[in-house]
Amino acid sequence: MRSRRTYRKKVFGASPADRLAARRVLAALDGKSVYEMLQEGLHSVAMEIGRLVAIGLLDDEVTKLCGERYLHNGSRTMVRHGHRRGWAEVAGQKVPLGRPRVRHTDGSGEARLPVYGLLQQAGNFDEAVLRRVVHGVSTRSYEQVIEDAREGFGVKRASVSRRFVRVTGEQIRRFCERRWDGVPFVAIIIDGKSFAGEMMVTALGITASGEKHILGLRQGASENAQVCKELLESLRERGVATGVPTLFVLDGAKALHAAVRSVWGDCAIIQRCQVHKKRNVRSHLDKKYWAELDRRLAEAWGERDYERALELMKQTAAWLARINPDAAASLREGMAETLTVVRLGVAPALRKTLSNTNVIESAFSVTEQVTKRVKHWRAGNMRWRWCLAGLLHAEQHFHRVAGYRRIAALVKVLDALSPKVDSTEKVA
């Protein structure tokens, strides 16, 4: 049976940790993007916003009846009396919230809250209202979001205060525009995925505690430098630190490398995706050589000593040169970067995540399940919306990376690689 503390956390969301957890459904939200109600991920966003507005409406009504909290007022006729379990109806669903209780000071009992009755009326806050709410969020018109939600609940404009609009608008803004100030990302994995004829470039961050977050998404005809740079610059604008050494896991696209170097500079430490590298080399070989190639690469990439691993890779390249010079050239291109996790001494369990971009591939597989029945893509932003919705849905089921207990050792290695700052610069 669910404990009372667990219930209060879910309903009232009192702690900052609870509010942060609730906002994770919008990890990849970008204020320039257009949202529509197309599937579960975006639907849940609008449902949560509706719940936030409902709580704000109740709080505003109680403030009008009882005055500001913690202020002495001997003439008041009503006082706050805690909360009870309650609910509001949003698009045909009951969402839990705390119903505030108000009592008369003359002892005549509990006062009725008209707004609470409106929140429970079926059919007011319907799917049409949800669509308007999501559209307002996409254009960052948070005041309009509040107005649409208020009208959806059937509450008149005259019955709410400016304070309600201001406070609730700020809550929704924080909910929708999650920033990453102060969040230490040890690694950022970036990969592009062909999606309904367009390239969707996604960035996923891994924190020092091993948690995974979808950081951003950009749509383009290919993984060109401009698209990648815009993605990384948007991360910087939202608080991702670019002045600390960060491990980047990338495929072989030169545009990605250039964009990372442009934004992160010398703080970018690049690990070439081993899965992409193996796939590229295989494309030049007959299948009868694949098993031997896999064995050789696994031996090199599984080494703990960097110099030994590099020597094994050179031996493999020499072996390939006798079979197919193009395969050997493919392996030699960026060969050292496939061994970055070995050079950094990353623990074997953690290498499974940080040596390739598979974690993004897995997230995209959820997107493909969401969109597999779509036959006609009408507009470019439709691809963006559906792709983002699938990634948001996948993120809700993310677990910490395998080997996360070894991240602390990697952090120490990365800290030692921090660019040296001259003492005279510090004084200046």
Secondary structure, 3 states (H helix, E strand, C coil): CCCHHHHHHHHHCCCHHHHHHHHHHHCCCCCCCCCCCCCHHHHHHHHHHHHHHHHHHHHHHHHHHHCCCCCCCCCCCEEEEEEEEEEEEECCEEEEEEEEEEEECCCCCECCCHHHHHHCCCCCCCHHHHHHHHHHHHCCCHHHHHHHHHHHCCCCHHHCCHHHHHHHHHHHHHHHCCCCCCCCEEEEEEEEEEECCEEEEEEEEEECCCCEEEEEEEEECCCCHHHHHHHHHHHHHCCCCCCCCEEEEECCCHHHHHHHHHHHHHHEEEEECHHHHHHHHHCCCCHHHHHHHHHHHHHHHCCCCHHHHHHHHHHHHHHHHHHCHHHHHHHHCCCHHHHHHHHCCCCHHHHHHHCCCHHHHHHHHHHHHHHCCCCCCCCHHHHHHHHHHHHHHHHCCCCCCCCHHHHHHHHHHHHHCCCCCCHHHHHC
